[in-house]
Amino acid sequence: MKKTFHLTHPKLTVPRHVDAIKHEVKKYIKRERNKTLPDDADFWDFDCRFGDDEATSTEIHLSEISKKISEVEAKNQESFYLEILAKPAYRAEKPE
């Protein structure tokens, strides 16, 4: 998912539209996690980028997405860019 979200909507209030955006992101993540893994992979990992636009976006952790969207809402910005790319990953062994 590489998308620029706009917080303005002709019929929805901003808080309601932000909730809809968060729901769309969660639905996308769930759909990606349910895809069949390659044989040698353990789980789906996600590369995430967030920013005002694609050129100024920075890498973030998957768990920070909701917090970043709430920050954009609090700053009264009109839009933001979000990129989420799934990749197969491998669990590292714990050092003893």
Phi and psi in radians as a Rosetta constraint file:
Dihedral C 1 N 2 CA 2 C 2 CIRCULARHARMONIC -2.233 0.35
Dihedral N 2 CA 2 C 2 N 3 CIRCULARHARMONIC 1.900 0.35
Dihedral C 2 N 3 CA 3 C 3 CIRCULARHARMONIC -2.621 0.35
Dihedral N 3 CA 3 C 3 N 4 CIRCULARHARMONIC 2.525 0.35
Dihedral C 3 N 4 CA 4 C 4 CIRCULARHARMONIC -1.767 0.35
Dihedral N 4 CA 4 C 4 N 5 CIRCULARHARMONIC 2.095 0.35
Dihedral C 4 N 5 CA 5 C 5 CIRCULARHARMONIC -1.696 0.35
Dihedral N 5 CA 5 C 5 N 6 CIRCULARHARMONIC 2.366 0.35
Dihedral C 5 N 6 CA 6 C 6 CIRCULARHARMONIC -1.846 0.35
Dihedral N 6 CA 6 C 6 N 7 CIRCULARHARMONIC 2.343 0.35
Dihedral C 6 N 7 CA 7 C 7 CIRCULARHARMONIC -1.520 0.35
Dihedral N 7 CA 7 C 7 N 8 CIRCULARHARMONIC -0.134 0.35
Dihedral C 7 N 8 CA 8 C 8 CIRCULARHARMONIC -1.600 0.35
Dihedral N 8 CA 8 C 8 N 9 CIRCULARHARMONIC 2.402 0.35
Dihedral C 8 N 9 CA 9 C 9 CIRCULARHARMONIC -2.529 0.35
Dihedral N 9 CA 9 C 9 N 10 CIRCULARHARMONIC 2.408 0.35
Dihedral C 9 N 10 CA 10 C 10 CIRCULARHARMONIC -1.122 0.35
Dihedral N 10 CA 10 C 10 N 11 CIRCULARHARMONIC -0.488 0.35
Dihedral C 10 N 11 CA 11 C 11 CIRCULARHARMONIC -1.980 0.35
Dihedral N 11 CA 11 C 11 N 12 CIRCULARHARMONIC -0.367 0.35
Dihedral C 11 N 12 CA 12 C 12 CIRCULARHARMONIC -1.789 0.35
Dihedral N 12 CA 12 C 12 N 13 CIRCULARHARMONIC 2.567 0.35
Dihedral C 12 N 13 CA 13 C 13 CIRCULARHARMONIC -1.300 0.35
Dihedral N 13 CA 13 C 13 N 14 CIRCULARHARMONIC 2.809 0.35
Dihedral C 13 N 14 CA 14 C 14 CIRCULARHARMONIC -1.055 0.35
Dihedral N 14 CA 14 C 14 N 15 CIRCULARHARMONIC -0.827 0.35
Dihedral C 14 N 15 CA 15 C 15 CIRCULARHARMONIC -1.066 0.35
Dihedral N 15 CA 15 C 15 N 16 CIRCULARHARMONIC -0.650 0.35
Dihedral C 15 N 16 CA 16 C 16 CIRCULARHARMONIC -1.205 0.35
Dihedral N 16 CA 16 C 16 N 17 CIRCULARHARMONIC -0.683 0.35
Dihedral C 16 N 17 CA 17 C 17 CIRCULARHARMONIC -1.198 0.35
Dihedral N 17 CA 17 C 17 N 18 CIRCULARHARMONIC -0.630 0.35
Dihedral C 17 N 18 CA 18 C 18 CIRCULARHARMONIC -1.110 0.35
Dihedral N 18 CA 18 C 18 N 19 CIRCULARHARMONIC -0.725 0.35
Dihedral C 18 N 19 CA 19 C 19 CIRCULARHARMONIC -1.079 0.35
Dihedral N 19 CA 19 C 19 N 20 CIRCULARHARMONIC -0.683 0.35
Dihedral C 19 N 20 CA 20 C 20 CIRCULARHARMONIC -1.140 0.35
Dihedral N 20 CA 20 C 20 N 21 CIRCULARHARMONIC -0.673 0.35
Dihedral C 20 N 21 CA 21 C 21 CIRCULARHARMONIC -1.138 0.35
Dihedral N 21 CA 21 C 21 N 22 CIRCULARHARMONIC -0.792 0.35
Dihedral C 21 N 22 CA 22 C 22 CIRCULARHARMONIC -1.055 0.35
Dihedral N 22 CA 22 C 22 N 23 CIRCULARHARMONIC -0.695 0.35
Dihedral C 22 N 23 CA 23 C 23 CIRCULARHARMONIC -1.130 0.35
Dihedral N 23 CA 23 C 23 N 24 CIRCULARHARMONIC -0.719 0.35
Dihedral C 23 N 24 CA 24 C 24 CIRCULARHARMONIC -1.074 0.35
Dihedral N 24 CA 24 C 24 N 25 CIRCULARHARMONIC -0.720 0.35
Dihedral C 24 N 25 CA 25 C 25 CIRCULARHARMONIC -1.150 0.35
Dihedral N 25 CA 25 C 25 N 26 CIRCULARHARMONIC -0.796 0.35
Dihedral C 25 N 26 CA 26 C 26 CIRCULARHARMONIC -1.096 0.35
Dihedral N 26 CA 26 C 26 N 27 CIRCULARHARMONIC -0.678 0.35
Dihedral C 26 N 27 CA 27 C 27 CIRCULARHARMONIC -1.134 0.35
Dihedral N 27 CA 27 C 27 N 28 CIRCULARHARMONIC -0.702 0.35
Dihedral C 27 N 28 CA 28 C 28 CIRCULARHARMONIC -1.116 0.35
Dihedral N 28 CA 28 C 28 N 29 CIRCULARHARMONIC -0.779 0.35
Dihedral C 28 N 29 CA 29 C 29 CIRCULARHARMONIC -1.087 0.35
Dihedral N 29 CA 29 C 29 N 30 CIRCULARHARMONIC -0.754 0.35
Dihedral C 29 N 30 CA 30 C 30 CIRCULARHARMONIC -1.103 0.35
Dihedral N 30 CA 30 C 30 N 31 CIRCULARHARMONIC -0.732 0.35
Dihedral C 30 N 31 CA 31 C 31 CIRCULARHARMONIC -1.104 0.35
Dihedral N 31 CA 31 C 31 N 32 CIRCULARHARMONIC -0.702 0.35
Dihedral C 31 N 32 CA 32 C 32 CIRCULARHARMONIC -1.193 0.35
Dihedral N 32 CA 32 C 32 N 33 CIRCULARHARMONIC -0.663 0.35
Dihedral C 32 N 33 CA 33 C 33 CIRCULARHARMONIC -1.203 0.35
Dihedral N 33 CA 33 C 33 N 34 CIRCULARHARMONIC -0.446 0.35
Dihedral C 33 N 34 CA 34 C 34 CIRCULARHARMONIC -1.454 0.35
Dihedral N 34 CA 34 C 34 N 35 CIRCULARHARMONIC -0.096 0.35
Dihedral C 34 N 35 CA 35 C 35 CIRCULARHARMONIC -1.221 0.35
Dihedral N 35 CA 35 C 35 N 36 CIRCULARHARMONIC 2.705 0.35
Dihedral C 35 N 36 CA 36 C 36 CIRCULARHARMONIC -1.193 0.35
Dihedral N 36 CA 36 C 36 N 37 CIRCULARHARMONIC 2.284 0.35
Dihedral C 36 N 37 CA 37 C 37 CIRCULARHARMONIC -1.386 0.35
Dihedral N 37 CA 37 C 37 N 38 CIRCULARHARMONIC 2.595 0.35
Dihedral C 37 N 38 CA 38 C 38 CIRCULARHARMONIC -1.097 0.35
Dihedral N 38 CA 38 C 38 N 39 CIRCULARHARMONIC 2.763 0.35
Dihedral C 38 N 39 CA 39 C 39 CIRCULARHARMONIC -1.037 0.35
Dihedral N 39 CA 39 C 39 N 40 CIRCULARHARMONIC -0.607 0.35
Dihedral C 39 N 40 CA 40 C 40 CIRCULARHARMONIC -1.613 0.35
Dihedral N 40 CA 40 C 40 N 41 CIRCULARHARMONIC 0.017 0.35
Dihedral C 40 N 41 CA 41 C 41 CIRCULARHARMONIC -1.702 0.35
Dihedral N 41 CA 41 C 41 N 42 CIRCULARHARMONIC 2.686 0.35
Dihedral C 41 N 42 CA 42 C 42 CIRCULARHARMONIC -1.753 0.35
Dihedral N 42 CA 42 C 42 N 43 CIRCULARHARMONIC -0.611 0.35
Dihedral C 42 N 43 CA 43 C 43 CIRCULARHARMONIC -2.793 0.35
Dihedral N 43 CA 43 C 43 N 44 CIRCULARHARMONIC 2.954 0.35
Dihedral C 43 N 44 CA 44 C 44 CIRCULARHARMONIC -1.583 0.35
Dihedral N 44 CA 44 C 44 N 45 CIRCULARHARMONIC 2.232 0.35
Dihedral C 44 N 45 CA 45 C 45 CIRCULARHARMONIC -1.890 0.35
Dihedral N 45 CA 45 C 45 N 46 CIRCULARHARMONIC 2.769 0.35
Dihedral C 45 N 46 CA 46 C 46 CIRCULARHARMONIC -2.242 0.35
Dihedral N 46 CA 46 C 46 N 47 CIRCULARHARMONIC 2.323 0.35
Dihedral C 46 N 47 CA 47 C 47 CIRCULARHARMONIC -1.686 0.35
Dihedral N 47 CA 47 C 47 N 48 CIRCULARHARMONIC 2.107 0.35
Dihedral C 47 N 48 CA 48 C 48 CIRCULARHARMONIC -2.109 0.35
Dihedral N 48 CA 48 C 48 N 49 CIRCULARHARMONIC 2.469 0.35
Dihedral C 48 N 49 CA 49 C 49 CIRCULARHARMONIC -2.337 0.35
Dihedral N 49 CA 49 C 49 N 50 CIRCULARHARMONIC 2.493 0.35
Dihedral C 49 N 50 CA 50 C 50 CIRCULARHARMONIC -2.495 0.35
Dihedral N 50 CA 50 C 50 N 51 CIRCULARHARMONIC 2.448 0.35
Dihedral C 50 N 51 CA 51 C 51 CIRCULARHARMONIC -3.138 0.35
Dihedral N 51 CA 51 C 51 N 52 CIRCULARHARMONIC -3.099 0.35
Dihedral C 51 N 52 CA 52 C 52 CIRCULARHARMONIC -1.194 0.35
Dihedral N 52 CA 52 C 52 N 53 CIRCULARHARMONIC -0.634 0.35
Dihedral C 52 N 53 CA 53 C 53 CIRCULARHARMONIC -2.618 0.35
Dihedral N 53 CA 53 C 53 N 54 CIRCULARHARMONIC 3.095 0.35
Dihedral C 53 N 54 CA 54 C 54 CIRCULARHARMONIC -1.109 0.35
Dihedral N 54 CA 54 C 54 N 55 CIRCULARHARMONIC -0.631 0.35
Dihedral C 54 N 55 CA 55 C 55 CIRCULARHARMONIC -1.223 0.35
Dihedral N 55 CA 55 C 55 N 56 CIRCULARHARMONIC -0.561 0.35
Dihedral C 55 N 56 CA 56 C 56 CIRCULARHARMONIC -1.800 0.35
Dihedral N 56 CA 56 C 56 N 57 CIRCULARHARMONIC 0.181 0.35
Dihedral C 56 N 57 CA 57 C 57 CIRCULARHARMONIC -1.286 0.35
Dihedral N 57 CA 57 C 57 N 58 CIRCULARHARMONIC 2.600 0.35
Dihedral C 57 N 58 CA 58 C 58 CIRCULARHARMONIC -2.166 0.35
Dihedral N 58 CA 58 C 58 N 59 CIRCULARHARMONIC 2.768 0.35
Dihedral C 58 N 59 CA 59 C 59 CIRCULARHARMONIC -1.257 0.35
Dihedral N 59 CA 59 C 59 N 60 CIRCULARHARMONIC 2.408 0.35
Dihedral C 59 N 60 CA 60 C 60 CIRCULARHARMONIC -2.367 0.35
Dihedral N 60 CA 60 C 60 N 61 CIRCULARHARMONIC 2.914 0.35
Dihedral C 60 N 61 CA 61 C 61 CIRCULARHARMONIC -1.475 0.35
Dihedral N 61 CA 61 C 61 N 62 CIRCULARHARMONIC 2.673 0.35
Dihedral C 61 N 62 CA 62 C 62 CIRCULARHARMONIC -0.980 0.35
Dihedral N 62 CA 62 C 62 N 63 CIRCULARHARMONIC -0.638 0.35
Dihedral C 62 N 63 CA 63 C 63 CIRCULARHARMONIC -1.265 0.35
Dihedral N 63 CA 63 C 63 N 64 CIRCULARHARMONIC -0.223 0.35
Dihedral C 63 N 64 CA 64 C 64 CIRCULARHARMONIC -1.586 0.35
Dihedral N 64 CA 64 C 64 N 65 CIRCULARHARMONIC -0.093 0.35
Dihedral C 64 N 65 CA 65 C 65 CIRCULARHARMONIC -1.058 0.35
Dihedral N 65 CA 65 C 65 N 66 CIRCULARHARMONIC -0.858 0.35
Dihedral C 65 N 66 CA 66 C 66 CIRCULARHARMONIC -1.076 0.35
Dihedral N 66 CA 66 C 66 N 67 CIRCULARHARMONIC -0.706 0.35
Dihedral C 66 N 67 CA 67 C 67 CIRCULARHARMONIC -1.121 0.35
Dihedral N 67 CA 67 C 67 N 68 CIRCULARHARMONIC -0.733 0.35
Dihedral C 67 N 68 CA 68 C 68 CIRCULARHARMONIC -1.136 0.35
Dihedral N 68 CA 68 C 68 N 69 CIRCULARHARMONIC -0.687 0.35
Dihedral C 68 N 69 CA 69 C 69 CIRCULARHARMONIC -1.128 0.35
Dihedral N 69 CA 69 C 69 N 70 CIRCULARHARMONIC -0.701 0.35
Dihedral C 69 N 70 CA 70 C 70 CIRCULARHARMONIC -1.128 0.35
Dihedral N 70 CA 70 C 70 N 71 CIRCULARHARMONIC -0.637 0.35
Dihedral C 70 N 71 CA 71 C 71 CIRCULARHARMONIC -1.125 0.35
Dihedral N 71 CA 71 C 71 N 72 CIRCULARHARMONIC -0.700 0.35
Dihedral C 71 N 72 CA 72 C 72 CIRCULARHARMONIC -1.099 0.35
Dihedral N 72 CA 72 C 72 N 73 CIRCULARHARMONIC -0.716 0.35
Dihedral C 72 N 73 CA 73 C 73 CIRCULARHARMONIC -1.107 0.35
Dihedral N 73 CA 73 C 73 N 74 CIRCULARHARMONIC -0.735 0.35
Dihedral C 73 N 74 CA 74 C 74 CIRCULARHARMONIC -1.159 0.35
Dihedral N 74 CA 74 C 74 N 75 CIRCULARHARMONIC -0.559 0.35
Dihedral C 74 N 75 CA 75 C 75 CIRCULARHARMONIC -1.416 0.35
Dihedral N 75 CA 75 C 75 N 76 CIRCULARHARMONIC -0.085 0.35
Dihedral C 75 N 76 CA 76 C 76 CIRCULARHARMONIC 1.046 0.35
Dihedral N 76 CA 76 C 76 N 77 CIRCULARHARMONIC 0.642 0.35
Dihedral C 76 N 77 CA 77 C 77 CIRCULARHARMONIC -1.318 0.35
Dihedral N 77 CA 77 C 77 N 78 CIRCULARHARMONIC 2.739 0.35
Dihedral C 77 N 78 CA 78 C 78 CIRCULARHARMONIC -1.543 0.35
Dihedral N 78 CA 78 C 78 N 79 CIRCULARHARMONIC -0.447 0.35
Dihedral C 78 N 79 CA 79 C 79 CIRCULARHARMONIC -2.732 0.35
Dihedral N 79 CA 79 C 79 N 80 CIRCULARHARMONIC 2.919 0.35
Dihedral C 79 N 80 CA 80 C 80 CIRCULARHARMONIC -2.694 0.35
Dihedral N 80 CA 80 C 80 N 81 CIRCULARHARMONIC 2.781 0.35
Dihedral C 80 N 81 CA 81 C 81 CIRCULARHARMONIC -1.889 0.35
Dihedral N 81 CA 81 C 81 N 82 CIRCULARHARMONIC 2.362 0.35
Dihedral C 81 N 82 CA 82 C 82 CIRCULARHARMONIC -2.346 0.35
Dihedral N 82 CA 82 C 82 N 83 CIRCULARHARMONIC 2.300 0.35
Dihedral C 82 N 83 CA 83 C 83 CIRCULARHARMONIC -2.236 0.35
Dihedral N 83 CA 83 C 83 N 84 CIRCULARHARMONIC 2.195 0.35
Dihedral C 83 N 84 CA 84 C 84 CIRCULARHARMONIC -2.283 0.35
Dihedral N 84 CA 84 C 84 N 85 CIRCULARHARMONIC 2.062 0.35
Dihedral C 84 N 85 CA 85 C 85 CIRCULARHARMONIC -2.138 0.35
Dihedral N 85 CA 85 C 85 N 86 CIRCULARHARMONIC 2.192 0.35
Dihedral C 85 N 86 CA 86 C 86 CIRCULARHARMONIC -1.492 0.35
Dihedral N 86 CA 86 C 86 N 87 CIRCULARHARMONIC 2.528 0.35
Dihedral C 86 N 87 CA 87 C 87 CIRCULARHARMONIC -2.574 0.35
Dihedral N 87 CA 87 C 87 N 88 CIRCULARHARMONIC 2.534 0.35
Dihedral C 87 N 88 CA 88 C 88 CIRCULARHARMONIC -1.220 0.35
Dihedral N 88 CA 88 C 88 N 89 CIRCULARHARMONIC 2.477 0.35
Dihedral C 88 N 89 CA 89 C 89 CIRCULARHARMONIC -2.334 0.35
Dihedral N 89 CA 89 C 89 N 90 CIRCULARHARMONIC 2.916 0.35
Dihedral C 89 N 90 CA 90 C 90 CIRCULARHARMONIC -2.209 0.35
Dihedral N 90 CA 90 C 90 N 91 CIRCULARHARMONIC 2.324 0.35
Dihedral C 90 N 91 CA 91 C 91 CIRCULARHARMONIC -1.262 0.35
Dihedral N 91 CA 91 C 91 N 92 CIRCULARHARMONIC 2.369 0.35
Dihedral C 91 N 92 CA 92 C 92 CIRCULARHARMONIC -1.532 0.35
Dihedral N 92 CA 92 C 92 N 93 CIRCULARHARMONIC 2.523 0.35
Dihedral C 92 N 93 CA 93 C 93 CIRCULARHARMONIC -1.279 0.35
Dihedral N 93 CA 93 C 93 N 94 CIRCULARHARMONIC 2.497 0.35
Dihedral C 93 N 94 CA 94 C 94 CIRCULARHARMONIC -1.282 0.35
Dihedral N 94 CA 94 C 94 N 95 CIRCULARHARMONIC 2.324 0.35
Dihedral C 94 N 95 CA 95 C 95 CIRCULARHARMONIC -1.234 0.35
Dihedral N 95 CA 95 C 95 N 96 CIRCULARHARMONIC 2.504 0.35
